[in-house]
């Protein structure tokens, strides 16, 4: 009877393979790195988005402009966060760079 592990090194040992049904479990304190470095932490986006939106009436032109500016800032923060996630995925090799 033969045993085939679900996680193994490919021929030549240059690549780790996770076969169907295999799993990599990162335990507490464990991490995935690229060249010994983890991806940078970025702040929780939810709070910055909540601050951007108003629930009241916008009566004056200045209030409307302020709401638009806050929304633009929230969209920019979202773009920055998505780009950070993308960079992290590229950095660990989970996503191609182009």
Secondary structure as UniProt FT lines:
FT   STRAND          7..9
FT   TURN            11..12
FT   STRAND          16..18
FT   TURN            20..21
FT   TURN            28..29
FT   TURN            35..36
FT   HELIX           45..52
FT   HELIX           61..91
FT   TURN            92..93
//
